[in-house]
Amino acid sequence: MHEAELHGWKLTVVTLLSAPWDGPTSLRIDPPEDPHTTVATDGITAELMRSISLAEIRRTAKEVRARLGWPADGATAAAVFNRVVTEREYALVAREYVRLVHQGYRSPVTRLATAWGLSRNTISGRIRRARAMGFLDGPPGKPADRLTDKARRHLEGDDTRVTNRDRTDGR
């Protein structure tokens, strides 16, 4: 839920984090609680409606969704950190990247950036670093398509879907 004041009116925005879209589910505009309060508009006007920043609301929802581990596609994901520092955090990023590769996304970096509300460059750098740290493996010059044993050790007990798929593929 996002609350803001617009020219004296109260805006309440509800976003379902589990929804497969990243925008709000509902908007509610209420007058001030004190009916004698002067507001800067004459009721709900087009100007008042245009002052609602849907971009800011979407950005906030993406950040909250990311912190709680809900990507935009609604699937369960690892929590996203503003900074990725520890080996476990890099293993979590690697797992989500491999998950998208296995789902057939042509640009998993772009998908992660969109889902997590981060820049494509940030995600790309994290993926390169995860590969350099030995968490991702794949053909040279091609996108990584599997987790390494090192990554699986850091993720032990978290998510058996990717781990088991990698093992059954003979990788």
Secondary structure, DSSP 4 states (H G I P E B T S, - for coil): -EEEEETTEEEEEE--TTSSSSS-SEEEEE--SSTTS--SSSSS-HHHHHTS-HHHHHHHHHHHHHHHT--TT-S--PPP-SS--SHHHHHHHHHHHHHHHHTT-S-HHHHHHHHHT--HHHHHHHHHHHHHTTSEE-STTS---EE-HHHHHHHTTT-HHHHHHHHHTT-
